[in-house]
Amino acid sequence: MLLLLLDAIGGSAGKLDFQKLLFLYCEEPASSRPYDFVPYKFGAFSFTSYADRRKLIEHGLLVDDEHLWQLTDKGRCAVGLTPDIHLAGFARRYRTLRGDDLVADTYRRFPYFATRSDIAERVLKGDREALARIESARPPAHGPAVQTLGYEGHTLESYINILLRAGVTLLCDVRRNPISRKYGFAKSTLSRGCEGVGIRYEHLPELGIASAQRQHLNSQEDYDSLFEEYERTWLPKQTEALDKIRGWARGGDRIALTCYEHLPHQCHRHCVSEALEARFGKDFIANHL
C-alpha cells in the first residue's frame, strides 16, 4: 500500500509530505485504514509506517534517503502497471498541496493530531480559529492515579492514543520480560514511542510473572489459580516496587500499569492494582482503560 500510494503521487515525496498524505489517505472513507497515527512533533505520525519503510528499503524497493520516500526501479516494478482507482483519485485531489499548506490542511481538519505540534503557530499563520480548535482538542489534564491497560488488539499508535486521551503521564511496564513479537511493544520501541509524545516509561520487572508460569492457561480457573499464587507468595515481597508506584502518583503522575492481555482479570496487572488499593486506599486507584 505504501508503494502504491507513493507511485500514485509521482514516485517521490519528502518525508513530511508523504506522512501527511498517508494520514489523509487513511482517513478516506474508501481506505482500509492500514495505519493508525499519533499526535507528534509535526502532526499526525505513524511509527509503524516507518518500521515498514525500513523493511522496504532493506528489500531494495525504496531508496535509502533520510529526506525522501522514493521508489527504486525494483519498487516501480513491484507496483505494476494497473493503477489503484481510489489512490489515483486521491492523488489527483492533492496533487498541488505540499509543504506547510499540506500540514496546515491536516491541522485544520484533524485538530487532535496537532495537539503536540511544534510548528502549529507557524504553519497556521495566525489562524486563531484553527489554533483554538487545536487547544480544544487537547486531552484535559487529570489528577494523579493508577490505571491499567493491556496492549492486546492494539497497534502502537492506537495504544498510545488511549494513554494520551486518559491523561496518562507515566507508563509502568509490569512484564517480567518486556519483549513482544508484535511491532511496537518491545521495551525499546515502546519506551521511545511513549517518550516521544511526553509519556515517561518505567519498567518494574520484579512485578512480573515468569513466562514458565504462564504456560497452559486454558480457562479462567487456570488464570485465577496463577494469580492466587502470585498474590500469596510473590506480590507481598514487592513492597519497594509498590512504594515506588505510590511515590510517582504522590509526585503528580497519572500512571498506567501495562502488560499484554486485554482483559484485566486475565492479567496480573489487576493484582498489582488491587495490592496498591489495599495498601494505599481506594482514592489511589482509577479504572482499567
Secondary structure, 3 states (H helix, E strand, C coil): CHHHHHHHCCCEEEHHHHHHHHHHHHCCCCCCCCCCCEEECCEEECHHHHHHHHHHHHCCCECCCCCEEEECHHHHHHHCCCCCHHHHHHHHHCCCCCHHHHHHHHHHHCHHHHCCCCCHHHHHCCCHHHHHHHHHHCCCCCCCEEEEEECCCCCHHHHHHHHHHCCCCEEEECCCCCCCCCCCCCHHHHHHHHHHCCCEEEECHHHCCCHHHHCCCCCHHHHHHHHHHHHHHHHHHCHHHHHHHHHHHHCCCEEEEEECCCCHHHCCHHHHHHHHHHHHCHHHEEEEC
